[in-house]
Amino acid sequence: FPSHDMSLSVMWRIGDKLFVASDSRISFPGKSPADVGIKIVRLPILIRGTDIDPRTGTLKVIYEHTFAFSYSGSLVNAGTFKMFIEDLLVENQYIDDEKNLSFTKICEFLRFYSGKISSEVCSSMFESGIYSFFFGGYCPLEKKLKAALFEFREVNGSYDLDFDEILNHGDDLVAIGSGKPHFDEKMERLLFSSISIMQSINAVIKDESVSSVELS
């Protein structure tokens, strides 16, 4: 079968809003690809403080929001990783001053505990399929939507998950995946807008010179 392993995910900011779009193609070794992949999903986060809520007798909820998770690359590995982290993000207790809770601390928490999953598992996942993902949601400290790009990186012979905060200022975008060069080339001819970004993604999908992908 021909190669159909190209993937593309784009996150962008316009004003105080974040947007994300992705192809929906998934591929399997030795089999035809399928255009049914859901690469943009929700990750609910619930964090409790140290004070007791007198109404319920449980710890007070100090943060409850839904984040966006959008990946590019290996479906199996990204899906496995998402399954690992889903339960980590619900019903956590934050023991520091709740005024200090921020998007960065949530990302650091995710990075730290994902490392506990097992460096051997992460390394095996990396070897059988590379992927990276966008993670975006509301920052209680800065009171705005923020985003980060998480990637597995080689450190001293092992693979660790790390992140960079992205799209902090002004109108901007970040694209990931093997379709990024084709997307960047098409965006060079257009003014920055949500319409032009979607047009460029669609153009990559329809480009016969690029392994085809479908919009998600």
Disulfide bonds with the S-S distance in Angstrom:
none
